[in-house]
Amino acid sequence: MGPGPLGKIVAELNDALAKRTLDGGLGRLTARVLAEGPGWSVSDVLCTAGPHDRSFEERHPHFFIGLVVAGTFQYHSASECALLTPGSLMLGNAEQCFECRHEHGTGDRCLSFAYDPEYFGRLASSGGARGRPLFQGLRVPALPALSALVADACAVLSGAPRIGWEELSVHVAAQSVQLAYGLGSESRPVPPNSEAAVAGAVRTIERHPDAPLTLASLAQEARLSPYHFLRMFERVTGVTPHQYVLRTRLRNAAMQLSEGSARVLDVAFDCGFSDVSNFHHAFRKEFGVSPRVYQVRSA
């Protein structure tokens, strides 16, 4: 089988990084508007910056939510810092100053959803928020509740949509509010060397999600003890390494199924599942339906 939608998304980022290396230029950020309407827009944002590129402070007049689809980066506000990984959400309030840095690797790709404050306020209210909407934290980690949303977004980006951009923007805003309210930053900062190790592990998982990735092998690559690596990984990403690998494989499987032509058995094996019954069980638990039903609904 050829690369699935997730593989295509990552490959496009890798192509941009290879071109930067060939040209010998500085890292750059490119944003391509994919869709927009009254009060909202969504852009494909591809960044080729790395550890030696200068970061710049930014401020936008709108609320924004960045859905990370490839790569990792550090997201800094005036008082907080968080590592963003694939499957997580970057949260920004209107007029909030921030910087994005790539201290642990080069390049990332995000779907950036922007909302006018008044429009976002209405969406936040429908999502359960009371009063003036303000994100209290910088991110929502790659939680199980986001898996279907992330798979839908990546499928639309790769040209195999199950949902329209406007509908997706509404779901992203409402679900982000529901998950982010009450989330604060980790009270103790993560040591920089541990954050770098976790970022490296995330990129390994992203490059080879179907490989036999174990806690021991990832910890060895990170040069940490399994116990310390597990603790740091969960603090940085919000989930365990096993959960992160499983969720990455399931998102990739969902996007391959959304293309409609692949056999469920082939998708399971292609995405790193050696036991089809385990794949069916994990997929149903993550997405609420069987792989076959998901595929039929995506057609």
C-alpha positions in Angstrom: 0.0 0.0 0.0 1.1 3.6 -0.6 1.4 6.2 2.2 -1.9 7.1 3.9 -3.2 10.6 4.4 -1.1 11.1 7.5 2.0 10.0 5.6 1.2 12.4 2.8 0.9 15.3 5.3 4.2 14.5 6.9 5.9 13.9 3.5 4.9 17.4 2.3 6.5 18.9 5.4 9.6 16.8 4.8 9.7 18.0 1.1 9.7 21.6 2.3 12.5 20.9 4.8 14.6 19.2 2.1 14.1 22.2 -0.2 15.2 24.5 2.6 18.4 22.4 3.1 19.1 22.4 -0.7 18.6 26.1 -1.0 20.6 26.8 2.2 18.1 29.5 3.3 16.6 30.5 6.6 13.6 28.7 8.0 10.3 30.3 7.1 6.6 30.1 7.8 4.1 29.9 5.0 0.3 30.1 5.5 -2.2 29.1 2.9 -5.8 30.0 3.5 -7.9 26.9 2.9 -11.4 28.3 3.6 -13.0 31.3 5.3 -16.4 32.7 6.2 -18.0 35.3 8.4 -16.0 35.3 11.6 -13.7 32.4 10.9 -10.9 31.1 8.7 -8.6 28.1 8.5 -5.1 28.0 7.1 -2.5 25.4 6.4 0.6 26.6 8.2 3.9 25.0 7.3 7.1 26.1 9.2 10.6 25.1 8.3 12.3 26.9 11.2 14.8 25.0 13.3 16.9 25.4 16.5 19.2 28.1 14.9 16.5 30.3 13.5 15.4 33.4 15.3 11.9 33.5 16.8 9.7 36.5 16.7 7.0 37.7 19.1 3.5 37.6 17.5 0.1 39.0 18.4 -3.2 38.4 16.6 -6.5 40.3 16.9 -8.4 37.0 16.9 -8.7 33.8 18.9 -6.8 31.0 17.3 -6.5 27.3 17.7 -3.7 25.4 16.0 -4.2 21.7 15.4 -0.7 20.2 15.1 -0.5 17.6 12.3 3.3 17.1 12.1 6.4 18.1 13.9 7.0 19.6 17.3 7.6 23.1 18.6 7.7 25.1 21.9 4.9 27.6 22.4 5.8 30.5 24.7 3.5 33.2 26.2 4.5 35.8 28.7 4.3 33.4 31.7 4.1 29.9 30.3 5.7 27.4 27.9 4.4 24.2 26.4 5.6 21.6 23.9 3.2 21.1 21.1 3.0 17.6 19.5 0.9 16.0 16.7 -2.7 15.6 17.8 -2.5 18.4 20.3 -4.1 21.9 20.2 -2.4 25.2 20.5 -4.6 27.8 22.1 -4.4 31.5 21.8 -6.6 34.4 23.1 -7.2 37.6 21.1 -4.4 40.1 21.5 -2.2 37.5 23.3 1.5 37.8 22.7 3.4 34.6 22.0 6.4 33.0 20.4 7.0 29.7 18.7 10.4 28.1 18.9 12.0 24.9 17.5 14.7 24.1 20.1 14.4 20.3 19.7 13.9 19.8 16.0 13.2 21.4 12.7 9.8 22.1 11.2 6.1 21.6 11.9 2.7 21.8 10.2 -0.5 23.0 11.7 -4.1 23.7 10.7 -4.7 27.2 12.1 -8.3 28.1 12.9 -8.9 31.8 13.5 -12.0 33.3 15.0 -13.2 36.9 15.4 -13.8 37.5 19.2 -17.5 38.0 18.8 -18.0 34.9 16.7 -15.7 32.9 19.0 -17.7 34.1 22.0 -20.9 32.6 20.5 -19.2 29.3 19.7 -17.7 29.2 23.2 -21.1 29.8 24.8 -22.5 26.9 22.8 -19.7 24.8 24.0 -20.6 25.4 27.6 -18.4 28.5 28.5 -19.9 31.2 30.7 -19.0 34.8 30.6 -16.1 36.2 28.5 -14.2 33.3 26.9 -10.5 33.1 27.7 -8.3 30.1 27.4 -6.5 29.4 30.8 -3.8 27.2 29.4 -1.6 27.1 26.2 -2.7 23.8 24.9 -4.9 20.7 25.0 -2.7 17.6 24.8 -3.4 14.7 22.4 -6.3 13.3 24.4 -8.6 10.4 23.3 -11.5 12.9 23.0 -9.6 14.6 20.2 -8.8 11.6 18.1 -11.9 11.7 15.8 -11.6 15.4 15.4 -7.9 15.2 14.5 -8.6 12.4 12.0 -11.4 14.4 10.4 -9.1 17.4 10.1 -6.2 15.5 8.6 -8.6 13.8 6.1 -9.9 17.1 4.9 -6.4 18.5 4.6 -5.3 15.4 2.5 -8.3 15.7 0.2 -10.5 12.9 1.7 -13.1 15.0 3.6 -15.8 13.5 5.9 -16.8 17.0 6.9 -16.7 20.6 5.5 -14.3 23.2 6.7 -17.0 25.4 8.3 -18.4 22.5 10.2 -14.9 21.5 11.3 -14.1 25.0 12.5 -17.2 25.0 14.7 -16.4 21.5 16.2 -12.7 22.6 16.8 -13.8 25.7 18.7 -16.5 24.0 20.8 -14.4 21.0 21.7 -11.4 23.1 22.5 -13.4 25.1 25.0 -14.9 22.0 26.6 -11.5 20.4 27.0 -9.4 23.5 27.8 -11.5 25.1 30.6 -10.0 24.2 33.9 -6.7 23.1 32.3 -3.8 24.9 33.7 -0.1 24.7 33.2 2.1 22.0 34.9 3.0 23.6 38.2 6.6 22.4 38.0 8.6 23.3 34.8 9.9 20.4 32.8 13.7 20.4 32.6 14.9 21.5 29.1 16.9 18.3 28.5 13.8 16.1 29.4 11.6 18.2 27.1 14.1 17.8 24.3 14.2 14.0 24.8 10.4 13.8 24.7 10.3 15.9 21.5 12.8 13.6 19.9 10.7 10.6 20.9 7.5 12.2 19.5 9.3 12.8 16.2 10.5 9.1 16.1 6.9 8.0 16.6 5.7 10.3 13.9 8.3 9.0 11.4 7.7 5.4 12.2 4.3 4.9 13.9 4.1 1.3 12.6 7.5 0.3 14.0 7.7 -1.9 17.1 8.2 1.0 19.5 8.5 0.1 23.1 9.0 2.1 26.3 12.5 0.6 26.7 13.5 1.5 23.1 12.2 5.0 23.2 13.7 5.6 26.6 17.1 4.3 25.4 17.0 6.6 22.4 16.2 9.5 24.7 19.0 8.4 27.1 16.7 8.3 30.1 15.7 5.6 32.4 12.3 4.0 31.4 10.8 5.4 34.7 12.1 8.9 34.1 11.2 8.9 30.4 7.6 7.7 31.1 7.1 10.4 33.8 8.5 13.2 31.6 6.6 12.0 28.5 3.3 12.0 30.3 4.0 15.4 31.8 4.9 17.0 28.5 2.3 15.3 26.2 -0.5 14.5 28.6 -0.5 10.8 27.7 1.8 7.8 28.1 4.1 6.7 25.2 2.0 3.6 24.6 -1.2 5.7 24.4 0.6 8.2 22.1 1.8 5.4 19.7 -1.6 3.7 19.7 -3.4 7.0 19.1 -1.0 7.9 16.2 -1.6 4.5 14.6 -5.4 4.8 15.0 -5.5 8.3 13.5 -3.4 7.0 10.5 -5.8 4.0 10.2 -8.9 6.3 10.3 -7.5 8.5 7.5 -6.6 5.5 5.4 -10.1 4.1 5.8 -11.6 7.5 4.9 -10.1 7.0 1.4 -12.5 4.2 1.0 -10.6 1.8 -1.2 -8.4 -0.1 1.3 -9.3 -3.4 3.0 -9.6 -3.1 6.8 -7.2 -6.0 7.2 -4.6 -4.3 5.1 -5.0 -1.0 6.9 -4.5 -2.7 10.3 -1.3 -4.4 9.2 0.0 -1.3 7.4 -0.5 0.9 10.5 1.4 -1.5 12.8 -1.3 -3.7 14.3 -0.3 -7.4 14.3 -3.6 -8.6 15.7 -6.7 -7.6 13.8 -9.0 -8.3 16.7 -7.0 -5.9 18.9 -7.2 -3.3 16.1 -11.0 -3.6 15.9 -11.3 -3.3 19.7 -8.9 -0.3 19.9 -10.5 1.4 16.9 -14.1 1.0 18.3 -12.9 2.3 21.7 -11.3 5.4 20.1 -13.9 6.3 17.5 -17.1 4.7 18.8 -17.7 2.5 15.7 -16.0 -0.4 14.0 -13.4 0.2 11.2 -15.8 -1.0 8.6 -18.7 1.3 9.7 -16.2 4.2 9.9 -15.1 3.5 6.3 -18.7 3.2 5.0 -19.7 6.5 6.7 -16.6 8.2 5.2 -17.5 7.1 1.6 
